[in-house]
Amino acid sequence: VYVKVFTNSPFLVCMDLARSQEEVIDPKYLWIGPDGRSLEGQMYVNLTETGKLMVMGFKESMSGAYTCTLAHKIIETTTQEEREMFEAYKFMLYAYREADHAYQVFVRFTTRECKLAANGQFFEELKKILNNIISDLTCHIIEASYKCHSVKIPKQGLLHELFVSFQVNPFAPGWEEVCHQVPYDCEDVTNMRVQEARDRIGEFFNKQTYALKHEFQTVPIIHYVDNSFSVTHIDSCRPGFGKNNITHKNCASCCVVCDPGTYSPNNEVTCQICTRPRVKKYGARSC
């Protein structure tokens, strides 16, 4: 069962489907948490009289095995003899978060020559403009770079083009303050903001095409290559979480809490294995 951090788990039922269709006499339920202690009377659980369990305000440390023992009686119809039966059910609960999204953007510009001093100035100016477009979203441009290449185009001569790449990232200075206004988890808000930033940047490059066709008498020396804008989606996970589409194929796109013996110290998408596994807890950020 996958439970989003800070939310409540679904109700876990202390019986299988077949048993739930039958009458159960004198049922008693004992729920044991991952730490081996009874969950009766714990503040963070909701236990119903019919043996259903909900874990509330789920944190990564609450991940693990939840076991329920159902004790009930069977009464022989002929002799009225009573027998006590015990059945155990085990649930594995895992905390998860939504992945943080970022976008890798590639775009090209035609220039007069690769050694042109204006190329570098143009690139710096472009970064400033793009950062201005998205700054109110507490997003920013990171890992920006460009290379100049000579390109032979069919039925035309040799052109010189700037191949520009950068990442649209949702963690510009001040993003944590924005998160403090959100009651629970920040990923949903962060992901909406970075998607809006990506859309604005896409719109900016679309307008370049229009401007070149309709607004310039003479085409600038450095100008946008029509339809060269492309975007790749990048996921990252918060420390203590990672993706594993083999172990957690039912939640393959989620960032699931790292298992004991593994850890994630950064925003990578995989939990690393500890060389000497001293880590016994879920969601470790170091060994």
C-alpha positions in Angstrom: 0.0 0.0 0.0 1.5 3.4 -1.0 0.6 6.4 1.2 1.5 9.9 0.1 3.5 11.7 2.9 1.4 13.8 5.3 -1.9 12.2 4.2 -3.9 9.3 5.8 -3.6 5.8 4.6 -6.7 4.0 3.3 -8.5 1.7 5.8 -6.7 -1.7 6.1 -9.1 -4.5 6.7 -8.2 -7.3 9.1 -9.6 -10.2 7.1 -9.5 -11.5 3.6 -12.3 -11.2 1.0 -13.7 -14.7 1.7 -13.9 -14.2 5.4 -15.6 -10.8 5.0 -18.5 -12.5 3.2 -19.1 -14.8 6.2 -20.3 -14.2 9.8 -17.5 -13.9 12.3 -18.2 -14.8 16.0 -16.6 -12.8 18.8 -13.9 -11.2 16.6 -10.9 -9.7 18.3 -8.2 -7.8 16.4 -4.6 -7.1 17.4 -2.7 -4.7 15.2 1.1 -4.6 15.5 3.1 -1.7 13.9 6.6 -1.9 12.2 8.3 -1.3 15.5 6.7 -4.5 16.9 4.4 -2.7 19.3 0.6 -2.8 19.6 -1.1 0.1 17.8 -4.0 0.1 20.3 -4.3 3.6 21.8 -1.6 5.2 19.6 -2.4 8.9 18.7 -1.6 8.5 15.0 -4.0 5.6 14.2 -7.7 5.3 13.8 -8.8 1.8 14.8 -12.4 0.9 14.3 -14.3 -1.7 16.4 -14.6 -3.9 13.3 -10.8 -4.1 13.1 -10.1 -1.6 10.4 -6.9 0.5 10.7 -6.1 3.9 9.2 -2.6 5.4 9.8 -2.9 9.2 9.9 -0.4 12.0 8.8 1.8 9.4 7.3 5.6 10.0 7.5 8.4 8.0 5.9 9.4 6.6 9.4 5.9 4.9 9.5 6.7 2.7 6.5 7.1 -1.0 7.0 5.1 -4.1 7.9 1.7 -3.8 9.7 0.4 -7.1 11.0 -3.1 -7.9 12.2 -4.2 -11.0 14.1 -7.8 -11.9 13.9 -9.1 -14.1 16.7 -12.6 -15.5 16.4 -14.7 -18.5 17.5 -16.2 -21.3 15.5 -19.2 -23.0 17.1 -20.1 -26.5 16.0 -23.8 -26.6 15.2 -24.5 -30.1 16.5 -22.4 -30.1 19.7 -22.3 -26.3 20.3 -18.6 -26.9 21.0 -16.5 -23.7 20.7 -13.1 -23.5 19.0 -10.9 -20.4 18.8 -9.3 -19.6 15.5 -6.4 -17.2 14.7 -5.6 -15.7 11.3 -2.8 -13.3 10.5 -2.7 -10.7 7.8 0.3 -8.6 6.8 0.4 -5.3 5.0 3.5 -3.5 3.7 3.0 0.3 3.8 5.4 2.6 1.9 5.5 6.4 2.1 5.8 8.1 -1.3 6.1 11.6 -2.7 5.3 12.9 -6.2 8.5 13.4 -8.2 9.8 17.0 -8.6 9.7 18.0 -12.2 12.3 20.1 -14.2 12.6 20.6 -17.9 15.7 20.4 -20.1 15.3 22.8 -23.1 17.2 22.8 -26.4 17.0 25.6 -28.9 19.1 26.9 -31.8 20.0 30.3 -33.2 21.6 31.2 -36.5 24.7 33.4 -36.3 27.1 35.0 -38.8 30.2 33.1 -37.6 31.3 31.0 -34.6 34.1 33.4 -33.6 31.7 36.4 -33.3 32.1 38.2 -30.0 28.4 39.0 -29.9 27.6 35.2 -29.5 28.6 35.2 -25.9 26.9 38.5 -25.2 23.7 37.3 -26.9 23.8 34.1 -24.7 24.1 36.1 -21.5 21.3 38.4 -22.5 19.1 35.5 -23.4 19.5 33.9 -20.0 18.6 37.3 -18.3 15.4 37.6 -20.4 14.3 34.0 -19.7 15.0 34.4 -16.0 12.9 37.6 -16.0 10.0 35.8 -17.7 9.8 33.1 -14.9 11.2 34.9 -11.8 7.7 35.5 -10.3 7.2 31.7 -10.2 10.4 31.2 -8.1 11.8 29.2 -11.0 15.1 29.9 -12.7 17.4 28.8 -15.5 20.3 26.6 -14.5 23.1 24.6 -16.3 22.8 26.9 -19.3 25.5 26.4 -22.0 25.9 26.9 -25.8 28.2 25.6 -28.5 28.6 27.0 -32.0 28.6 24.5 -35.0 28.8 24.8 -38.7 25.7 23.2 -40.3 25.4 22.2 -44.0 21.8 22.5 -44.9 20.4 20.7 -48.1 20.1 23.1 -51.0 21.8 25.9 -49.0 25.3 26.8 -48.1 27.1 26.4 -44.8 25.3 28.1 -41.8 26.7 28.7 -38.3 24.3 27.9 -35.5 24.4 28.3 -31.7 23.1 25.1 -30.0 21.7 26.4 -26.7 20.7 24.1 -23.8 19.4 24.9 -20.3 17.3 23.6 -17.5 14.1 25.2 -16.2 14.3 24.5 -12.5 11.6 25.2 -9.8 14.1 25.8 -6.9 15.0 29.4 -7.4 16.0 31.3 -4.2 12.8 31.9 -2.1 11.0 28.7 -3.2 10.9 27.4 0.4 9.0 30.4 1.6 6.4 29.7 -1.0 6.2 26.1 0.3 5.6 27.3 3.9 2.2 28.6 2.7 1.2 25.1 1.7 -0.3 23.0 4.5 1.1 19.7 3.3 3.5 18.7 0.7 5.1 21.1 -1.7 5.6 19.0 -4.8 2.2 19.6 -6.3 2.7 23.4 -6.1 6.3 23.3 -7.2 5.4 21.1 -10.2 2.5 23.5 -11.3 4.9 26.4 -11.1 7.7 24.8 -13.2 5.1 23.7 -15.8 3.9 27.3 -16.0 7.5 28.4 -16.4 8.0 25.9 -19.2 4.9 27.1 -21.0 6.0 30.7 -20.8 9.4 30.0 -22.2 7.8 27.9 -25.1 5.5 30.9 -25.8 8.5 33.2 -25.8 10.2 31.2 -28.6 7.0 30.9 -30.5 6.8 34.7 -30.6 10.4 34.8 -32.1 9.1 33.0 -35.2 6.3 35.5 -35.6 8.5 38.5 -35.0 11.1 37.4 -37.5 8.4 37.0 -40.2 6.3 40.1 -39.4 8.2 42.7 -37.4 11.8 43.0 -38.7 12.7 44.9 -41.9 16.2 43.2 -41.8 16.8 39.9 -40.0 19.1 40.3 -37.0 22.6 38.7 -37.3 21.7 36.2 -34.5 18.2 34.9 -34.8 16.0 32.0 -33.7 15.9 28.8 -35.9 12.2 28.1 -36.6 10.8 25.1 -34.7 14.1 24.3 -33.0 12.6 24.6 -29.5 12.4 21.2 -27.8 11.7 20.1 -24.2 12.6 17.0 -22.2 11.0 16.2 -18.9 13.4 15.4 -16.0 12.3 13.9 -12.6 14.1 14.2 -9.3 13.3 12.8 -5.8 13.7 14.4 -2.4 16.5 13.0 -0.2 15.4 9.7 1.4 13.3 8.8 -1.6 13.8 7.1 -5.0 12.2 5.4 -7.9 12.3 1.6 -8.4 10.0 0.3 -11.1 10.9 -3.3 -10.3 10.3 -3.3 -6.5 7.5 -0.7 -6.7 6.0 -1.3 -10.2 2.5 -0.3 -8.8 3.9 3.1 -8.1 6.6 3.3 -10.8 6.3 7.1 -11.3 6.4 7.8 -7.6 9.4 8.6 -5.4 9.0 5.8 -2.8 10.8 5.9 0.5 14.2 4.1 0.5 14.2 0.7 2.0 16.3 -0.2 5.1 19.9 -0.8 3.9 19.6 1.8 1.2 19.8 5.6 1.2 19.5 8.7 -1.0 21.5 11.8 0.1 20.4 14.1 -2.8 17.9 14.7 -5.5 18.8 11.7 -7.6 16.0 9.2 -8.5 17.6 6.1 -7.2 18.3 4.8 -3.6 21.9 3.6 -3.3 22.8 0.5 -1.4 24.8 0.9 1.8 28.1 -1.0 1.6 27.9 -1.9 5.3 24.1 -1.8 5.9 23.8 -0.3 9.4 20.7 1.5 8.3 17.6 -0.2 9.7 15.1 2.6 9.0 13.1 3.7 6.0 13.9 7.0 4.3 17.7 7.1 5.2 19.7 10.1 3.8 23.0 8.6 4.7 24.5 5.3 5.8 
